[in-house]
């Protein structure tokens, strides 16, 4: 088996693994209290030192558009429903970076993270922080997979090139571009 069928089978296996772990891969009970754009508006002007040790918690949810795994930690780009508005920091609109550390997450949450793919929809709860490069980030305290994506998203660099597909499957065009 090769190509898209292989990806589909792998993602089906991950969804089944989640079910066996007692996790619903299609949960609908997560409560969002902050959108990515609102989070950016609240904290983009604050410096790293003022955010350090912040106890303010926010619950965000969105689609995973990029994952950078680094052993016991990871940076994930999350895109949510605020993607049609303008962000004050000039970042891609409706996208926020989240930071996960194995040491700061419950074991069950980290197990869900291990089954993560680009295109999945996740919910996170965490506090604001700025990275060494000064990028506003959500430091995750709890993580939850809300929807397992079974089909891969269109390729990042080329997107959807077929005009007919872009019109017929507008949802894919909006995700990819």
C-alpha positions, 0 to 999 in steps of 0.5 A: 500500500502506498500514497494516500491510502498508507496515510489513511491507514496510519491515521485510522490506526492512531485513532484506534489506539486512542480508543484503546487508551480510553480517549474519544478521538472525536470529543465535543465537550471542550470549552474554548474561552480565548481565540488565537487573535484575542490571546495575541491582542492581550499579550503581544505588547508585554515583554518576556519578563512580565509574562514569566510565571504568569498564572493566567490560564486560557483555553484555545482550540484549533487545527494543527498546521505545523509540528516541531518535535524536540524529544521531550518538548514540542512547538506546535502551530495552531490555527483557529476561527479567528483566521479571517481577522487582522493580528496586531503583531503581523503574524499569520492571522488566527495562528498561535504557537503552543509549547508542550513539555513532557514534564509539565503535562499529565501522562495521559495528555502526553500520550495523546500528543504522541498520536498527533498529526498535522490537520488534527484539531486540538484543545489546549489550556495554558498560560502566556510566555515568550520564547527566547526569540520573543515569539508569543506562545501558549505554555501548555498545562493540559492537552486534548485531541478533539478531532483526529484528521484521517486525510492529510492536508494538501502539501504545504508549499504547493497547496491546491493547484487545480482550480476546479478542486479549489472551487469545489472543495473550498474548505481545503483551499481555506485550510491550505492557503 
